[in-house]
Amino acid sequence: MTVRISRLLPAVASAIALYAFTPFTLPSSAADITVPMNNGMPTLAPLVERVTPAVVNVAVKSKLDMEDNPLFKDPKFRRFFDLPDKLPPQERSSVGSGVIIDGKKGYILTNHHVIDEATDIVITLKDKRTFTAKVIGGDKDTDIALLQVDAQDLTSLPMGDATSMRVGDYVLAVGNPFGLGQTVTSGIVSALGRSGLAIEGYEDFIQTDASINPGNSGGALVNLKGELIGINTAIIGPAGGNVGVGFAVPTTMVKSVMNQLIAYGEVRRGQIGVQISDLTPELAKNLGIDRTEGALIGAVVKGSPAEAAGLKAGDVAIELDGKPVRSNTDLRNRIGMMTLGTTVSLTVIRNGGKKDFKLTIGKPPQQTVEAKADDRPALMGATFSNTDPADKNKGVKVSNVERGSPAFQSNLRPGDIIVSVNRKPVGNVDEFTEAMKNSERQTALFIKRGGEDILVIVQ
């Protein structure tokens, strides 16, 4: 790997030329780390040699249902051309990356979207050995999945503390971009705690300018100690390529998800039952609060752990288990990563004073229903559920839509939030089901999709 001196430390380029026999030390938060020299030039090669055996290529095969042409829905057309009632699924191949996190047990971390709906997963190590992997579990909301292989002599990557990273710290990204094979890129931490990108349900990304491209998904973001600090998961680019804005799920979130996947095969996400928003400077001034960080509780759900503990609308959460609450996203992420039954301490500001509350993380009210032909044929193939109480958009969530189904043809997509039926607001699945039963043949669904408002007409 070639490291440009101008990128690492422009001010000492001449000093390196004069004192090539001395070690080169980076002036970062990890100032105790000495970069080795190679022929008088600083190099990260020894670090790369330690890290890369723990990063693997992930080859995935899956089957994708073919979307029918509208003409195929005509039985006469099908009979005339002797077409089957349903087109056979098409096999699809894709590639990604993964990180060996436990060599003895064969555990490999990757992204959920890399292995979603996979029928076959093959892991290729740096030494060219290949193994078939099984899925231990995955979490779509954080885009983390855990695989396992039966193999010997695996090199694992130690997990570092992402909370110790600072903007400006040097990092390396290791993965399999474009299926080329193992590739290492370098950069810095560009930002911390990125959220609101509508990439995942729970967002607290590390942003980096280390080159991340398609195929890097599931790969490692490491610090200069050779520790894993994040799983590379997404990029922002006009054409799907690197423009220096990449994102990784931090190990603080990864560790919690991984432990639950090992224990349960899924993430049993909890909630306390509050609707929250950021504490802006203007709100803080109006409420007479001398701080600008925290989460303002706008409402408390009836029968929730928050109500049982005594929390009220207007309280401002400032600490969770003794650690500061930076924003509503911060509070939501930390609560969402805790297992059911965990008791937490929440400190709030109420009427100018501090109050402490003990809460037990409860199960979200997650009512889920599948559309039936008797209700509305146009919704067949879709599954609906209640939104999380902490979600910004309130309504009914479209949890899943089968490709090619009537619901898919009606333009419903997973992640859509149905906020009203014929302009009548719906707050949960029961209200949505009742509204659909009482509506006319043509029904207008008002939907939130990402940051857009969409009108969908179903027959």
URVEN-V301317 format. One record per backbone hydrogen bond with DSSP energy under -0.5 kcal/mol. CO is the residue of the C=O (numbers start at 1). NH is the residue of the N-H. E is the energy in kcal/mol with one decimal. If there is no record, write none. Layout:
{{CO;NH;E} {CO;NH;E}}
This chain:
{{1;3;-0.5} {2;4;-0.5} {4;7;-0.8} {4;8;-1.6} {5;9;-3.0} {6;10;-0.6} {9;12;-1.4} {10;13;-1.5} {12;16;-2.2} {13;17;-1.5} {14;18;-1.6} {15;19;-2.5} {19;22;-1.9} {23;25;-0.6} {24;35;-2.6} {26;28;-1.6} {28;31;-0.7} {30;33;-2.1} {32;34;-0.5} {33;26;-1.0} {33;35;-0.5} {35;24;-1.4} {36;43;-2.4} {38;41;-1.2} {41;38;-3.1} {44;48;-2.5} {45;49;-2.6} {46;50;-1.2} {47;51;-1.9} {48;52;-2.7} {51;54;-2.0} {52;55;-1.7} {54;100;-3.3} {56;98;-1.8} {57;59;-0.6} {57;124;-2.2} {58;60;-0.5} {58;96;-2.3} {59;122;-2.7} {60;94;-2.3} {61;119;-3.6} {61;120;-1.6} {62;92;-3.6} {64;90;-3.1} {66;68;-0.5} {69;72;-1.9} {70;73;-1.3} {71;74;-1.6} {73;75;-0.6} {74;78;-2.1} {75;79;-2.6} {76;80;-2.5} {77;81;-1.9} {78;83;-2.7} {79;82;-0.7} {90;64;-3.3} {92;62;-2.7} {94;60;-3.1} {96;58;-2.2} {98;56;-2.3} {99;101;-0.6} {99;109;-2.9} {100;157;-2.6} {102;106;-1.3} {102;107;-1.6} {106;149;-1.7} {107;101;-2.1} {107;102;-1.4} {108;147;-3.2} {109;99;-2.5} {110;145;-2.5} {111;114;-0.6} {111;115;-1.0} {112;115;-0.5} {112;116;-1.1} {115;118;-2.0} {117;63;-0.7} {120;61;-2.6} {121;133;-2.4} {122;59;-2.8} {123;131;-2.2} {124;57;-2.4} {125;128;-1.8} {129;125;-2.8} {131;123;-3.5} {134;136;-0.6} {134;148;-1.9} {137;146;-2.9} {139;142;-0.6} {139;143;-1.2} {139;144;-1.6} {141;201;-0.7} {141;202;-2.6} {144;139;-3.0} {145;110;-2.1} {146;136;-2.6} {146;137;-1.4} {147;108;-2.4} {148;134;-2.3} {149;151;-1.0} {154;156;-0.6} {156;158;-0.5} {158;160;-0.5} {158;228;-3.2} {160;162;-0.8} {161;164;-1.5} {162;165;-1.3} {166;169;-2.4} {169;189;-2.3} {171;187;-2.1} {172;222;-2.7} {173;185;-2.4} {174;220;-1.7} {175;183;-2.6} {176;179;-1.6} {177;180;-2.4} {183;175;-2.0} {185;173;-2.6} {187;171;-2.5} {188;190;-0.7} {188;209;-1.3} {189;168;-2.1} {191;207;-2.6} {194;205;-2.2} {201;203;-0.5} {205;194;-2.3} {205;207;-0.6} {206;248;-2.1} {207;190;-2.5} {207;191;-1.4} {208;246;-2.4} {213;216;-2.7} {214;178;-4.1} {215;176;-1.0} {216;219;-2.7} {217;97;-2.7} {219;232;-1.9} {220;174;-2.6} {220;222;-0.5} {221;229;-3.0} {221;230;-1.3} {222;172;-2.2} {223;226;-1.9} {227;223;-2.0} {228;160;-3.0} {229;251;-1.6} {230;221;-2.3} {230;232;-0.6} {231;249;-2.6} {232;218;-3.3} {234;247;-2.8} {235;237;-0.5} {237;240;-1.0} {240;214;-0.6} {245;236;-2.2} {246;208;-2.2} {247;233;-2.8} {247;234;-1.6} {248;206;-2.7} {248;250;-0.5} {249;231;-2.1} {250;253;-1.0} {250;254;-2.3} {251;255;-3.0} {252;256;-0.8} {253;257;-2.1} {254;258;-3.0} {255;259;-2.3} {256;260;-1.7} {257;261;-2.4} {258;262;-2.3} {259;263;-1.9} {260;264;-3.4} {260;265;-0.8} {260;266;-0.7} {261;265;-1.2} {266;268;-0.6} {267;269;-1.3} {268;340;-0.6} {269;364;-0.7} {271;362;-2.6} {272;306;-2.6} {273;301;-2.6} {274;276;-0.5} {275;298;-3.3} {275;299;-1.2} {277;296;-2.9} {278;280;-1.1} {280;284;-2.8} {281;285;-2.1} {282;286;-2.3} {283;287;-2.2} {284;289;-3.3} {285;288;-0.9} {289;291;-1.3} {294;279;-1.3} {295;297;-0.5} {295;317;-2.7} {296;277;-1.8} {296;298;-0.7} {297;314;-3.4} {299;275;-2.6} {301;304;-1.6} {304;308;-2.2} {305;309;-1.8} {306;310;-1.0} {306;311;-2.3} {312;315;-1.9} {315;297;-3.0} {315;317;-0.6} {316;349;-2.0} {317;295;-2.0} {318;325;-2.5} {319;347;-2.6} {320;323;-1.7} {323;320;-2.7} {324;326;-0.7} {326;294;-1.1} {327;331;-2.1} {328;332;-2.6} {329;333;-2.8} {330;334;-2.2} {331;335;-2.4} {332;336;-2.6} {333;337;-1.3} {335;338;-1.4} {338;270;-0.9} {339;342;-1.7} {342;361;-3.2} {344;346;-0.5} {344;359;-2.5} {345;321;-3.5} {346;357;-2.2} {347;318;-2.9} {347;319;-1.5} {348;350;-0.6} {348;355;-2.6} {349;316;-1.5} {350;353;-1.8} {353;350;-3.1} {355;348;-2.7} {357;346;-2.8} {357;359;-0.5} {359;344;-3.0} {359;361;-0.5} {361;341;-2.6} {362;271;-2.1} {364;366;-2.0} {365;367;-1.0} {367;386;-1.3} {369;384;-3.2} {372;375;-0.9} {372;376;-1.9} {376;379;-2.3} {377;380;-1.7} {379;382;-1.6} {380;407;-2.5} {381;402;-2.3} {382;371;-2.2} {383;399;-1.9} {383;400;-1.3} {384;369;-2.8} {385;397;-2.8} {388;391;-2.1} {392;394;-0.5} {395;387;-1.0} {396;418;-3.2} {397;385;-2.4} {397;399;-1.1} {398;415;-3.1} {400;383;-2.4} {402;405;-1.9} {405;409;-2.6} {406;410;-1.4} {407;412;-2.1} {408;411;-1.6} {413;416;-2.0} {416;398;-3.0} {416;418;-0.6} {417;419;-0.7} {417;448;-2.6} {418;396;-2.2} {419;426;-1.8} {420;422;-0.5} {420;446;-2.1} {421;424;-1.7} {423;425;-0.6} {424;421;-2.6} {428;432;-2.1} {429;433;-3.0} {430;434;-2.3} {431;435;-2.3} {432;436;-2.2} {433;437;-1.8} {434;438;-1.7} {436;439;-0.6} {441;443;-0.6} {443;445;-0.6} {443;458;-2.5} {444;422;-3.4} {444;446;-0.6} {445;447;-0.6} {445;456;-2.8} {446;419;-2.5} {446;420;-1.2} {447;449;-0.6} {447;454;-3.1} {448;417;-2.1} {449;452;-2.1} {452;449;-2.6} {452;454;-0.5} {454;447;-3.3} {454;456;-0.5} {456;445;-3.2} {456;458;-0.6} {458;443;-2.8}}
